[in-house]
Amino acid sequence: MKLRYLVGLSAVLLLSGSAWADDGEALLKKNNCSTCHNMNNKTVGPSLKAIAAKYSGDATAQAKLEAKVRSGGGGSFGSMPMPKAPATVSDADIKTIVSWILTLK
Ligand code: HEC
């Protein structure tokens, strides 16, 4: 009885865990961030893992990066600036994508 409960609970945790990850990743693709950002390799922009590594342990990263994606700019990874996110990208989407990027290792 107890075991069945635990198995059920871990299935729920697993499912909600992957739904969360898919959210950030799906939004990254939907909003065309993936044209310039790739998981492991630098393309036009830095890799998502490089971004996560740079801000690991930085408590202000979430707010800072949401603002940066919204208004664009350069100087963090090199001189190539990121264009500001188009108005069609919602603040909520940016929030979800940034918090997902910051969980990557
Ligand atoms: C046209 C190419 C391009 C697109 C599209 C793009 N980026 Fe970027 N992104 C860049 C470049 C170039 C940088 C490096 C900027 C720098 O060095 O400060 C960057 C940097 C970043 C950073 C790190 C910023 C910092 O200051 O360290 C985040 C987070 C990010 N992008 C998220 C996104 C998200 C989310 C989207 C989609 C809404 C997106 N990017 C779309 C090119 C792009």
Residues whose N, C-alpha, C, O or C-beta is under 5 A from the ligand:
A	BS01	HEC	N31 N32 C33 T35 C36 V44 G45 P46 I51 L65 K68 V69 G73 G74 G75 S76 F77 G78 M80 P81 M82 A85 V89 I97
